[in-house]
Structures are given as structure tokens and as C-alpha cells.
Amino acid sequence: KNQVEQSPQSLIILEGKNCTLQCNYTVSPFSNLRWYKQDTGRGPVSLTIMTFSENTKSNGRYTATLDADTKQSSLHITASQLSDSASYICVVILRTLYGNKLVFGAGTILRVKS
Amino acid sequence: ETGVTQTPRHLVMGMTNKKSLKCEQHLGHNAMYWYKQSAKKPLELMFVYNFKEQTENNSVPSRFSPECPNSSHLFLHLHTLQPEDSALYLCASSQVRGVADTQYFGPGTRLTVL
């Protein structure tokens, strides 16, 4: 069964600290993996996209890693800011005969405190 | 803003009411999507339209009826809903061109069914 599991479910950190969010998936055949950020009251916004051959990709203070062998991805946030408080959703794209299918994780809710 | 707008942002309705959700994308994309987001659950894909044609209906109850009059507009008509249908309904659009099309989400409509 195609699934995406994220951990932790929620996380509270102090402003300025780093944190790492985890994503494990059982999706096959794998096409690519994305991390989305969803602010409260808004729709998800894409942060990074990673293909099978990419191990690391950065977007400012966000760094995503991908290990396609173990089917794990992580999102590392450096020097967190209050504006990083949001839900972070891991999405794995499955390639099918009819096109791409997105399999969503339930998200990790991050709260950054001052 | 992502270029995808949704109205209304909040909706409270009784189980016997009929209402419609509206989505408009200003990005020139050729595909539009409806998702349901319930608390602590992954996003659930409801409907997909490619070039105004419905290409996916993920076993959604008939009390949800989508309409796509053109490639920029998408509606979700609601009637005789149940309290468990209360959720955030997200619209998204993308330019389908192969492996890595990015979906852009609207801010969502927070629906409460009494």
C-alpha cells in the first residue's frame, strides 16, 4: 500500500534552534518527493522537490535530504524563526500509467516559540 | 499569494442546505484539483480536471458535485452534507507536463456542517 508517514506529529522549539522533520514512505514506483509548508489559514506551498537521483537540496534555511534506498526523507530547518511555525507536509509522487499521483503525509506541526 | 483564489473562506451550513465553493486560478494552468483536509489526516484528493475534463473521482459521495466550466474556474457544489464533511476544502492547479508539475494551492474554504 502506498503510504507516507511523518514524524513527529508536532514539535515545539525555541527561536534560533535547528530542527529536523522526518518522512518515511512506501510509495512505488517513485517519481519525486516534495516538502510543502502550510501556514495557518492558507493552502500548502511547495518548498522543495527532489527526484530519485538527488540526495540533498536547499532552499534558504530549509534543507531536504532523500535516501531512495531506505525510502526516507528529512527536512532540516536551520536557525528557526517565528514565521517557520506551520504544518510541514511530505508528498511523494507516484508515477502511474495515467499520470502522476500524489500521496500525502499527515504533516508535522511545528511551533517556534520566542 | 499563489495565484489560486477560493471563495468563500469560511462557510457554515445546515445538512439540508445547498451551497457552492468557488475556485479560480490566474496561472494559465491546465489542471485543477479539489482536496479535503481533515484535522491530523493527510490531504485527500477528491476530483481532478485536466483541460476541463474530469479525469479522476476518488470515490467521493454524490453529495459533492464538481463543475469545471473552463480551465480557470472550478466549483464544488454541496448538498445534504453530513457533519463529518466538516473540513478545509482546498483547490489546487498545475500545469501538467510530465514528471514534476507543481501544484499551487488556494487558501481553502473552512466548511462547518451543523
Interface residues (C-beta under 8 A of the other chain):
Chain A: V4 Q9 S31 N32 R34 G41 R42 G43 P44 V45 S46 I49 T51 I89 I93 R95 Y98 G99 N100 L102 V103 F104 G105 A106 G107
Chain B: T2 V4 K40 K41 P42 L43 L45 T55 L90 C91 A92 V96 V99 A100 D101 T102 Q103 Y104 F105 G106 P107 G108
